[in-house]
Amino acid sequence: MILLPYGHDQSVYGKQWATYGLIALNLLVFLYTWASGFGMDDELSHRMSDVEAVLIAYPDAHIDAALLEDTPAGIRAVLGDLVEPDPDSPLTEGDLALENATADLLDTFHALPEQRLGYRPGDPSALTVLSSLFVHGGFWHLFGNMLFLWLAGAVIECFWDRGLFLGVYFLAGLGATAAQHLAEPDSLVPIIGASGAISGLLGAFVVGYPKTRVRMFWAAIPFGFGHFYVRAWLLIPLWAGIQLFYALLAFEDGVAHWAHLGGFAVGVVSAIVVKRMDWDIADAGDGSSG
């Protein structure tokens, strides 16, 4: 069954230029990473074939264990099954061939856009803390994030100061990265995507506009499809609860659940502060059609 939010009854006014700009920037980065990574999957497969060819030609070849430590899990599985690292043995022709082939494979792997621009807790850098917020793993990853950015961001920007909106957005992104880092400090899997920052907007949305009715699309093929409404105060905490459930189970689905929770927490706290300090510039009310 498919469930997807695609609108709400909270009216906004004016032009949400910051939200437009964030969407445009995410799209531009996606096009850049797509263009720069075009054909690299084929090259990666070719490099993997080179490693396998060396292992066939030199079945007794071994590789330095230190090189395996920085090898991605999928690649390490191939090498680990077929190679017994033995650093005390003298290097042979096969050892050198395997080392060179593996080095070429790793160079290609680390040149992938998500590897260069994503944040890796086990190998952190200041640049990737920011760049990771704009990198997406595919079209549907981008589409889903931009849909949520528009639905929540347009409202937050409309009723908050634009600078405050952007500040909370990036602060939530940093909080999301920090939460995932604390949860998996040694991980070399890159954290990518705007979902942590957008989770912050969802947190701010549910605090500021809990009575907003969110329009949900549903489809249960072959039975049919349609839409229904659900209040933000129910939908968003339910989503956060699901994130917490998966995070506590350490569910390996390729989703950074702790990042979502970290960003969400920043958004909730930020919205509480905004309300207490009376920094929101307009009263959005309970939601109205428009």
PyMOL commands that set and color helices and strands:
alter all, ss='L'
color gray80, all
select helices_A, chain A and resi 17-36+40-57+65-69+73-82+93-110+113-117+126-134+139-159+162-183+195-208+232-248+257-277
alter helices_A, ss='H'
color red, helices_A
select strands_A, chain A and resi 2-8+213-220+224-231
alter strands_A, ss='S'
color yellow, strands_A
deselect
rebuild
show_as cartoon
